[in-house]
Amino acid sequence: MNIAKEINEIKQEVIALRRDFHRHPELGFQETRTAKIVKDYLTALELDEVQTCSGTGVIGILKGGKPGKRVLIRADIDALPIQEDSGEPFSSENPGVAHACGHDGHTAMLLGAAKIWAAHREEIPGTLVFLFQPNEEDAGAQIMIDDGAMEITGKPDAIFGYHLWANFPLGKIGIHPGPTMASSYYFKVKIHGKGGHGGEPHGAINPIDAATYVLSAIKSFHTLEQDVFQPTVITCCMIHAGQKEIIVPDDLEMEGSIRCLHEGHEAVHARFREMVEQACKLCRCTCEIELKCGNSLLNNDETLTALALETAEALVGTENVITKNVAMMGGDDFAEFLQYGPGFYFFIGMGDPAKGTDAHHHNSKFKVNEEALPIGMEMQMALVMNYLNQ
């Protein structure tokens, strides 16, 4: 199997798929049209199994002609609640919804790879599992797992994922061992005080005062308590309280996230709870604290990282492999699948200012550089085959 040649032959088909998904974006767990296209496409390839999971998730299994290991490859399929302003002729036709993170490209790339592998199944020493995941933007992976996805896939020996990445130039591959994307937990804090007249604050208990102490405690935690070599970010992004400038509110809500690019997030979460509770107590308020897991720590397996590095250097050249400033505080729930086996996740550079494909992810002007699609496909397919042929 000449991977580069095979990819070149279906390049336009992959681009057409990507543009179709882009024109018809769907939010998490609403990807009905996308899932049907994916399922029909995999079924037409005559895979050994094609099943749905969690409504809009799709899993395809291809058994190779030779015995070997089982590899799971994941692509996310959901879009974002954002109005597109990219200027692409195939821009979103769904108002207020857009593929502004590259998931349309991920889906098309994995479908293309599945097509090539299916045509050469007798050459594959093992089993390939193609997992198309809904709702990556809001913890869809764990829901798929809870709904029995891993019973469908079987236990994988290795798990691979990837992301088109505007922050890296076109032609580059980003690789990092160990902690690569931070765990992300979303907090919602409700602070309860006592309402009253703005002119008589002594007769009230103002939850806004408590919130200021919470914010101050968070800043002190970052500065004085947390090891700088254990990257941790606690960010408050929403505060809601009050309805009138002369009324002290009864309650306040604040929301944000806690991100850790290291093991041991439990200690950070416990300290956060303690800080909030004590700050509220100081101001005579009570509080309720909720923490929801967005994604766990994405921790790349060291052995698979070494294999990926060797693969990427052979594919794009050592000078085009980025190994510094790759790890980040953003997250991806691909990490949830890693509790079932060793995994590796890499980044496919696509940034090109001349084409406008350097706009940040989750931005209304975000564009996918389609020249990156065959590079990413070849990297993924070569890596999987190198792993299976070890």
C-alpha positions in Angstrom: 0.0 0.0 0.0 1.5 3.3 -1.1 -0.2 5.6 1.4 0.8 8.9 -0.2 -0.4 7.7 -3.7 -3.7 6.4 -2.3 -4.4 9.7 -0.5 -3.6 11.7 -3.5 -6.1 9.7 -5.5 -9.0 10.5 -3.1 -7.9 14.0 -2.0 -10.7 15.7 -3.9 -13.3 13.3 -2.4 -12.0 14.1 1.1 -12.2 17.9 0.4 -15.7 17.5 -1.0 -16.8 15.6 2.2 -15.2 18.3 4.4 -16.9 21.1 2.5 -20.3 19.3 2.8 -19.9 18.9 6.5 -18.8 22.5 6.8 -21.9 23.7 4.9 -24.2 21.7 7.2 -22.7 22.0 10.7 -24.6 20.5 13.7 -24.2 21.0 17.4 -23.3 18.3 19.9 -25.7 15.3 19.9 -27.6 17.0 17.1 -25.3 15.7 14.4 -28.0 13.6 12.8 -27.2 14.4 9.2 -23.4 14.1 9.8 -23.8 10.7 11.5 -26.0 9.4 8.7 -23.4 10.3 6.1 -20.6 8.7 8.2 -22.6 5.6 8.8 -23.7 5.2 5.1 -20.1 5.8 4.0 -18.6 3.2 6.3 -21.3 0.7 5.4 -20.6 1.1 1.7 -16.9 0.2 2.5 -18.2 -3.2 3.7 -16.5 -3.0 7.1 -17.0 -5.9 9.4 -19.2 -3.8 11.8 -20.8 -0.4 11.7 -22.8 0.6 14.8 -24.2 3.8 16.3 -23.7 4.8 19.9 -25.2 7.7 22.0 -27.5 8.7 19.2 -25.1 10.4 16.8 -21.8 8.5 17.5 -20.7 6.0 14.8 -18.2 3.2 15.2 -16.8 1.1 12.4 -14.6 -1.9 12.7 -12.3 -3.3 10.0 -10.6 -6.6 10.5 -7.3 -6.9 8.7 -6.2 -10.0 6.7 -3.5 -10.8 9.2 -3.6 -11.2 12.9 -2.4 -8.4 15.1 -3.2 -5.6 17.5 -6.4 -3.6 17.8 -6.1 0.2 17.1 -8.8 2.8 17.8 -8.7 6.1 15.9 -11.1 8.8 16.9 -12.5 11.8 15.0 -14.9 14.4 16.5 -17.9 15.5 14.4 -19.6 18.4 16.2 -19.8 22.1 15.4 -19.9 25.2 17.6 -22.7 27.8 18.4 -21.1 30.6 16.5 -22.0 32.7 13.4 -19.5 32.1 10.7 -17.8 35.0 9.0 -15.1 33.2 7.1 -16.2 34.3 3.6 -15.9 30.7 2.3 -18.2 29.9 -0.6 -19.3 26.8 1.3 -20.0 28.7 4.6 -22.5 27.4 7.1 -26.1 27.3 6.0 -27.2 26.8 9.5 -27.5 30.3 11.2 -25.6 30.5 14.4 -23.8 27.2 14.0 -20.4 26.7 12.4 -17.4 24.4 12.1 -15.0 26.8 13.7 -12.6 24.2 15.1 -11.8 21.9 12.3 -14.0 18.9 13.2 -15.3 18.8 9.7 -11.8 18.2 8.5 -11.2 15.5 11.1 -14.3 13.6 10.1 -13.5 13.8 6.4 -9.9 12.7 6.9 -10.8 9.6 8.9 -13.5 8.6 6.3 -10.8 8.9 3.6 -8.4 6.8 5.6 -11.0 4.2 6.3 -11.7 4.0 2.5 -8.0 3.4 1.7 -7.6 0.8 4.5 -10.8 -1.0 3.5 -9.4 -1.4 -0.1 -6.2 -2.9 1.3 -7.7 -4.8 4.3 -5.7 -8.0 3.4 -2.4 -6.1 4.1 -3.4 -4.9 7.6 -1.9 -6.9 10.4 -4.6 -6.3 13.0 -8.0 -4.6 13.5 -8.8 -0.9 13.0 -11.6 0.8 14.9 -12.9 4.1 13.5 -14.8 6.1 16.2 -16.7 9.2 15.2 -17.5 11.1 18.4 -20.3 13.6 18.9 -20.2 16.6 21.3 -16.5 16.9 21.8 -17.1 20.5 22.8 -19.0 19.4 25.9 -17.8 16.1 27.2 -19.3 13.7 24.6 -16.6 11.1 25.0 -17.5 10.1 28.5 -21.2 9.9 27.5 -20.3 7.5 24.6 -18.2 5.4 27.1 -21.1 5.3 29.6 -23.4 4.2 26.7 -21.2 1.2 25.9 -18.9 2.5 23.2 -15.9 0.5 24.5 -17.9 -2.7 24.6 -18.5 -2.1 20.8 -14.9 -1.3 20.0 -13.3 -4.0 22.0 -10.2 -3.3 24.2 -7.7 -1.3 22.1 -4.0 -1.8 22.2 -3.4 1.8 21.1 -5.6 4.8 20.7 -4.8 7.7 18.3 -6.3 11.2 17.8 -5.3 14.3 16.0 -6.3 18.0 15.5 -5.9 20.4 12.6 -4.1 23.4 14.2 -4.1 27.0 13.1 -1.4 28.0 15.6 1.2 25.9 13.7 2.3 26.7 10.2 1.2 24.5 7.3 3.4 21.5 6.8 4.4 21.3 10.5 3.5 18.4 12.9 3.2 19.1 16.6 4.3 16.3 19.0 4.6 16.3 22.8 5.2 13.4 25.2 3.3 13.1 28.5 0.8 15.8 29.7 -0.2 17.6 26.5 -3.6 19.1 27.1 -4.9 20.1 30.5 -7.7 18.5 32.4 -10.6 20.9 32.4 -13.3 21.1 35.1 -16.1 23.7 35.0 -17.2 25.2 38.3 -20.5 26.9 39.2 -20.5 28.7 42.6 -23.7 30.0 44.1 -23.2 32.4 46.9 -26.1 33.2 49.3 -26.3 36.4 51.3 -29.1 38.6 52.5 -30.8 41.2 50.3 -31.4 44.7 51.4 -31.3 48.4 50.7 -28.2 49.8 48.9 -28.3 52.8 51.3 -28.2 50.5 54.4 -25.7 47.8 53.5 -25.2 47.1 57.2 -28.7 45.6 57.2 -27.8 43.2 54.4 -25.2 40.6 53.6 -23.8 41.3 50.2 -22.8 38.2 48.2 -20.8 40.5 45.8 -18.4 41.2 48.6 -17.9 37.4 49.1 -17.2 37.0 45.4 -14.4 39.6 45.5 -12.8 37.6 48.3 -13.1 34.4 46.2 -11.4 36.1 43.3 -8.6 37.4 45.5 -8.1 34.0 47.0 -7.8 32.5 43.5 -5.1 35.1 42.6 -3.2 34.4 45.9 -3.4 30.6 45.2 -1.8 31.1 41.7 0.9 33.4 43.1 1.8 31.9 46.5 0.6 28.3 46.7 0.7 26.5 43.3 4.0 25.1 42.1 4.9 27.0 38.9 6.2 23.7 37.4 2.7 22.2 37.8 0.7 24.4 35.4 -2.7 25.3 36.8 -5.2 27.9 35.7 -8.4 28.8 37.6 -10.4 31.4 35.6 -13.7 33.0 36.5 -15.5 34.0 33.3 -19.1 34.7 34.4 -20.6 36.6 37.4 -24.3 37.3 37.7 -25.9 39.2 40.6 -28.4 41.9 41.2 -31.2 43.6 39.3 -31.2 47.2 40.5 -28.4 49.6 41.5 -30.0 50.3 44.9 -30.8 46.7 45.9 -28.3 44.4 47.5 -29.0 41.0 46.0 -29.7 37.8 47.9 -27.6 35.6 45.7 -24.7 35.6 43.2 -23.5 33.0 40.7 -20.0 32.7 39.3 -18.7 30.3 36.7 -15.4 29.4 35.3 -12.9 26.6 34.8 -10.0 24.8 36.6 -7.3 23.5 34.3 -4.4 21.3 35.3 -1.6 20.2 33.0 -0.4 17.7 35.5 -1.5 14.7 37.5 -3.2 15.3 40.9 -5.9 17.7 40.0 -7.9 16.4 43.0 -5.7 18.4 45.4 -6.3 21.6 43.4 -10.1 21.0 43.4 -10.1 20.4 47.1 -8.2 23.6 47.7 -10.6 25.5 45.5 -13.5 24.3 47.5 -11.8 25.3 50.7 -11.0 28.8 49.4 -14.5 29.5 48.3 -16.1 28.2 51.5 -13.8 30.2 53.7 -14.1 33.4 51.7 -17.9 33.1 51.9 -17.8 32.3 55.6 -15.6 35.4 56.2 -18.4 37.5 54.6 -21.2 35.7 56.5 -22.4 34.1 53.3 -23.1 30.4 52.5 -22.3 28.8 49.2 -22.9 25.8 46.9 -20.1 24.5 44.7 -20.5 22.3 41.6 -17.7 20.9 39.5 -18.3 19.2 36.2 -15.6 17.4 34.2 -15.1 18.8 30.8 -12.2 16.5 30.1 -9.4 14.6 31.9 -5.7 15.2 31.4 -4.6 14.2 27.9 -1.4 12.3 28.7 0.5 11.0 25.6 2.1 7.6 26.0 5.9 7.9 25.9 6.5 4.9 23.7 3.8 5.9 21.2 5.2 9.5 21.2 8.7 8.1 20.2 7.2 6.2 17.4 5.2 9.2 16.2 8.3 11.4 16.3 10.2 8.9 14.1 7.2 8.7 11.8 6.8 12.5 11.5 10.5 13.0 10.9 10.4 10.5 8.0 7.3 12.1 6.6 7.9 15.9 6.8 11.5 16.2 7.9 13.0 16.9 11.3 12.9 20.6 10.7 9.1 20.5 10.3 8.4 18.6 13.5 7.5 21.0 16.4 8.3 19.6 19.9 8.5 22.8 21.9 5.5 24.9 23.1 3.1 22.2 22.1 1.5 21.4 25.4 -1.4 23.7 26.3 -4.1 24.5 28.9 -6.9 23.8 26.5 -8.4 20.4 26.7 -9.9 17.6 24.5 -12.1 14.8 25.8 -10.1 12.3 23.6 -8.4 11.9 27.0 -11.4 9.9 28.4 -10.6 7.1 26.0 -7.1 6.8 27.3 -8.3 5.1 30.5 -8.8 2.0 28.2 -5.3 1.9 26.7 -2.2 3.9 25.8 -2.7 6.7 23.4 -1.2 9.5 21.3 -2.6 12.8 20.0 -0.8 15.1 17.7 -1.4 18.5 15.9 -1.4 19.1 12.1 -0.2 22.6 11.3 -2.4 24.5 8.8 -1.6 28.2 9.6 -1.1 30.4 6.5 -1.7 34.2 6.9 -2.0 34.6 3.1 -5.0 32.2 3.1 -6.4 33.4 6.4 -6.0 30.0 7.9 -4.2 31.4 11.0 -7.4 32.7 12.6 -7.7 31.1 16.1 -10.0 28.2 16.8 -13.5 29.1 17.9 -13.3 32.3 16.0 -16.0 33.4 13.5 -13.3 33.9 10.8 -11.7 30.4 11.3 -10.8 28.6 8.1 -9.4 25.1 7.4 -6.4 25.0 5.1 -7.3 22.0 2.9 -3.6 21.5 2.0 -3.2 20.2 5.5 -5.7 17.3 5.0 -3.5 14.9 3.1 -0.5 15.7 5.4 -2.6 14.8 8.4 -4.0 11.7 6.8 -0.6 10.4 5.8 0.8 11.1 9.2 -2.1 9.2 10.9 -2.0 6.3 8.5 1.8 5.9 8.5 1.8 6.0 12.3 -0.9 3.4 12.6 0.8 1.1 10.1 4.2 1.6 11.8 2.6 0.6 15.1 0.9 -2.5 13.7 4.0 -3.6 11.8 6.3 -3.4 14.9 
